[in-house]
């Protein structure tokens, strides 16, 4: 027997009662009014057994829910100071890392520009030297030639590497104009449609919506 299984006389009684119902149901085949009435009677009986099961388990579940809530409340209370500390530290780390990355990229851009200027100045100096030596065509060729490839400057990341700390990009969005959102990103409001369909029934006329009715058997207690 499983330790987590609830076994009380009340539980055993409703469980035993329910176990006999499937065979009773399979013994009925609705072919005439009498068998129809027998099936309906059994449905009403099932409704009564189900209510008895609910009443039997309700106090048990209430006790379990109360115990679980107390445990969860204690867990949240124990973790609350840690969440406060995280909420204080994480934004600072992210802000510092972003600022260092901005500085690194700006320095890379500055160094790339310096390298480009050095290459340009060297090319101009070579053209001037050729002009001085009477090599006018060569001077013009130097000025017209495509600038030499300047290797990109890549600086190391400035933020220290701390084992256990990592960053991930969390891309988000905000809606600035809902009227401009393409149709493929729009989701029908099924709850609102359901309310209108339930209110107007067959008289409901919403473009793109087909209204239909399904019969559902409901069994109530006498």
N, C-alpha and C positions, 0 to 999 in steps of 0.2 A: 504494500500500500504506500502511495506517495505521501510524503510528509506534508506537502502543500495542499493536499486534497481535503476539502471541508466535509466532514462526515458527522452529521448530527441526525437524530431520529427524524426531524422534519425534512432535512435534505434527502435522506434515504427514501422517505415516503414519496416525495414529489418525483424523485428520479425514477423510482420503480413504477409509479403511475404513468410517467411519460414513455417509458420503454415499451409499454404494451400498445401504444397508440398507432405506430407505423403499421403493425400487422392488421389492426382493425381497419385502417384506411385502405390498405391493399386488398382487403376482402370486399371492398365496395367497388362496383363498376356501375356508373350512372347510365342506365338504359331505359328507365321509366320514371314515373313520378315517385314511386315508392323508394327506389334507390337514390333518386335526387334528394328526397327528404331525409334519408338515412345519412347521406354525405353531409347535408346541411347541419343535421343534428350533431354529427361528429365534429364538424368545424366549430360549432358553439361550445362543445365539450372541450376542445383544444384551447379555445379562448379562456375558458375557466381555469384549466390546468396551468396555462401560461401565467395567468394572473396570480395563481397560488405560488408558482415558482418565483415570480417577482417578489411577492410578499415575504417568501421564505428567505430569499437571499438579500433582500434590501438591508436589514439590520447588520448582516455580516459585512456587506460591502461598505456600509457607512462607517463601521469600526475600522475597516482596512483603509478607507479613504482618509479618515481622521489621523490614523497612525502614519500613513504616507505623507500627509500634509505636514505633520509635525517634523518628520525627518527632513523633508525638503526645506522647510522653514529654517531648521537648524543648519542645514548645508549652506543655504543662501546667506545666513547670518555669518557663518564662519568664513565664507568666501568674499563677503562684501568689502573688507579692508583691502584685500588683494586686488579686487576690481578697481577700487579707488586709486590704489598705487599705480596700476596699469594705465588707467585713464589719465593720470598725471604725467607719467613718463613717456608713454608711446608717442603722443603728439610732439614732445620735445625732440625725441630721437628722429622722427620723420622730418621735422622742420630743419634740424641741423643737417641731416643727410641731404635734403633737397638743396639747402643753401650751399653746402660744400660742392655738390654736383654743379650748381650754377656757376660757382667760382671756377671750377675745373674747366668747364666748357668755355667760359669767357677767356681763360688763360690759353687754352688750346687755340681759340680763334685769333688771339693776339699774336701768338707765336707763328701760326700759319701765315698771317698777314706780314709779319716781319720777314719770314723766309721768302715770301713772294716779292716783297720790295727789294730784298738783297739780290734775288735773281734778276729782277728788272734793272736794278742799278748796274749790275755786272754786265748785262747785255748792252745797256746804254754806253757804258765805259768802253766796251769792246768796239762798238760802232764808232765812237768818237776817235778811238785810237786808229781804226782803219781809215777814217776820214783824214786824219792828220798825215797818214802815210800815203795819201793819194789814192786809196782804194775805195773810191766812191761807191761802186757797184756792190762791193762786199759789205760796206757800211749799211747800204740800203737793205741788202739781203738779211743782215743781222737784225735790223729793226723790224723787217717784215716777217721774219720766221716766227713760228708758233712758240709761245713761252715754254720753257722747259718744265717738265713735270716736277712739282714740289711735293715730296712725300708728306702725308698728313701727320700732324703732331698729335700723339695720344699720350696724355698724362695719366699716371696712376690715380686711382680713387683715393681721396684724402681721408674719408671716414675710416676709422680703424675697424679691422675685421674682428668681430667678437663671436666666438663659437656659440651657436644657439640662437643668435639674432639674425634674422633675414628680413628682406623686404619683398613685397609683391605688389604689382600694379593692380589697383582696384578701380577700373574705369566705371564711372557713373554717368548719369545724364539728368538733365532737368528739362521739362517741357516749356518752351517759350511761346509757342503758338500752336495749339492743338488743331487748328483749322488747316495747317500745312502738313500735318502728318499723313504720309501715304496710306491708302486704304489697307494694304497688306499688314500694317502694324496695328490696325484697329481691332479690338475684340468686342463682339456683340455683348450687350448687357443682358445676359440670359435671365437674370433675376427679374429685371424690369419687364422683359418680354413675357415671362411666366405669369407675372401679376396681371398683365393686360389680358393674356389668353384665358386665365382662370376667371377673370371678371366678365369678359365678353363672350367666351366660349366660341360657338360656331360663327358668331357675328364678327369675330376678330379679323381684321384685314390689314396685315402688316406686309409690305412688299418684301419678298424674299423669304417669307415664313409660311410654312404649311401647318395648319392647325388640324389636329386629329384627336380622337377620343379613345382611351383604353378603358375597358371595364375592369374594375378591381373588386374582387370578392371581399367583403368585410363581414366578420362574424362577431356579434356582440353577445354579452351575457344576458340571460333572462332575469 
